[in-house]
């Protein structure tokens, strides 16, 4: 790995790389076109604009302070990537990897900021369109979400292709920095945004719905604006950055494994797959239009995804049939045409399995979170007996859903094993499966961002007092948005696991390239077992930190909202105006306080394990975190989504409707589920990949030629001691009592 991988590019390869680069630019141009088109739309009444402006100002203020909070750590890590490398690495690779890390951070931040920025501008336009047309409001909402989707695919493909064109055989080293930067910023944005949005949401619900018996987005609730701000900084910005790093990391892993197993063709095929995805995402998102004013809003979104998926499969087949065999034979002249064709179709089927996996995961997630399916109906029924049975039933639903998600992923991995001849090639097949799953990333991100845009539009409509006809349209869009958000969380989790498995394979490749020895991950080895146990425990510790942070901040929000109801005269009658900015400030301060600790845990824990317990233990650590991280993420996300939709079912009139004892129980279940599905669960995705990428980056430092367990010197032990103290301090800080 620390020798340049032998990749020989021919003139036609350079032509294809320029074509791929051009396609990435087309994706970015399409996003700009949509941006300009949306900004021309009507923004509604003066009251609507005032509410939207308050949401914009809160979201922008939070994002700016978030970036200022993490910038020092980002610069420090960029310097560390330059300094902490094994001997023999050329200065150009050191510089390139550090710059690529900064580029990955910047691209991840830009995708998140774009998602947030367009969501807080599109929401009021969607609300305005809902006054006259379901078709127009749906189109505006989905195209608003499409903008960050196309930025994700455009920037992701642009960055990886440019790095490969510059460094060629040395590109995998540099691409690790690019992927690490994208993952780290996504982790920060997921953690910070998740804490903000759920602290505001839980605080608003506990006081507004339970104590004052007022609607969710009632303007008399001081936490309402903060809740709407949180939807954007948590769901739009956080998910856009999360999917960007999944998109990027699967590509990086596929290029590393492809170069090792198949040479140039193994690197070029993933890039071509991504280019196909950009084109089909443009087509798929453009197809999302209602056929009539009465068509259910989910149908056009499903059509767009189907169009994108089918066209992607056709594109894969054309590349496998026309391009791969001839290109493979250039580097493998001793093989037959039949061998080359066999390899090509193996590539095709691996990516096809990814598309199939995407469809199955979406159906599985919908089954456990949809209001029309048995799991959510069971939770709604349990509310009749009170909050305890509501929570127990929802928790059981989340636990069960993890089993089937694992089986689906296992089937994908097993299929790759059957297709390819060697374990190394099978790992490449897993990476291609992950790439196939995220081929329609532009549509996936659009579906996710559609949710908070519709939710915000509904909130603006309620606060601005729009007529019932408009509210009915926005209610439908909001309900569909809840489903699309849940489905995209399923995509993000499954893609995280496939990416992590691919990175795990890359870790073994790097260890072998550096030491000449195959790493032995026998659980009978005490070091491997120690790593496995610690890795398995980390997602639980991380989730605890996230949920406790939401609880602390929500406590402060509840106290502030209660204070305002008590001290500001005339709020309930509508004569007094709540101090929205104070709640926004509480959520901002608290989320930024919690931002750095989880990041330090993610970066430093693999370093401590690797240098103290050696390379085998770090391999066990990665296996442990992949397994329990995936299980925890699915459980938390699906349980939270199911509780949320059970509450919505009751608010629609089931079991007594709003104000009933069942409604009160469902709101309590939803507030428990909020930090599950929108904070801890989603944040586990980038955590898994950050830790895997840190392991990849430090792997060469853990071994020497012919030796897997070199000893640390005194300075090394001092550094490890400091790292242990920093992690311990971060955990201790997360356990402090709230104000």
Secondary structure as GFF3:
##gff-version 3
##sequence-region A 1 739
A	DSSP	alpha_helix	11	39	.	.	.	ID=ss1
A	DSSP	alpha_helix	46	83	.	.	.	ID=ss2
A	DSSP	alpha_helix	91	129	.	.	.	ID=ss3
A	DSSP	alpha_helix	134	167	.	.	.	ID=ss4
A	DSSP	three_ten_helix	168	170	.	.	.	ID=ss5
A	DSSP	alpha_helix	171	204	.	.	.	ID=ss6
A	DSSP	pi_helix	205	211	.	.	.	ID=ss7
A	DSSP	alpha_helix	224	230	.	.	.	ID=ss8
A	DSSP	pi_helix	231	236	.	.	.	ID=ss9
A	DSSP	alpha_helix	237	262	.	.	.	ID=ss10
A	DSSP	alpha_helix	264	286	.	.	.	ID=ss11
A	DSSP	alpha_helix	297	319	.	.	.	ID=ss12
A	DSSP	pi_helix	320	324	.	.	.	ID=ss13
A	DSSP	alpha_helix	325	331	.	.	.	ID=ss14
A	DSSP	alpha_helix	337	369	.	.	.	ID=ss15
A	DSSP	alpha_helix	374	382	.	.	.	ID=ss16
A	DSSP	three_ten_helix	383	385	.	.	.	ID=ss17
A	DSSP	alpha_helix	387	419	.	.	.	ID=ss18
A	DSSP	alpha_helix	423	437	.	.	.	ID=ss19
A	DSSP	alpha_helix	441	464	.	.	.	ID=ss20
A	DSSP	alpha_helix	468	515	.	.	.	ID=ss21
A	DSSP	alpha_helix	526	567	.	.	.	ID=ss22
A	DSSP	alpha_helix	580	593	.	.	.	ID=ss23
A	DSSP	alpha_helix	595	651	.	.	.	ID=ss24
A	DSSP	three_ten_helix	654	656	.	.	.	ID=ss25
A	DSSP	alpha_helix	661	675	.	.	.	ID=ss26
A	DSSP	pi_helix	676	680	.	.	.	ID=ss27
A	DSSP	alpha_helix	681	702	.	.	.	ID=ss28
A	DSSP	alpha_helix	714	734	.	.	.	ID=ss29
###
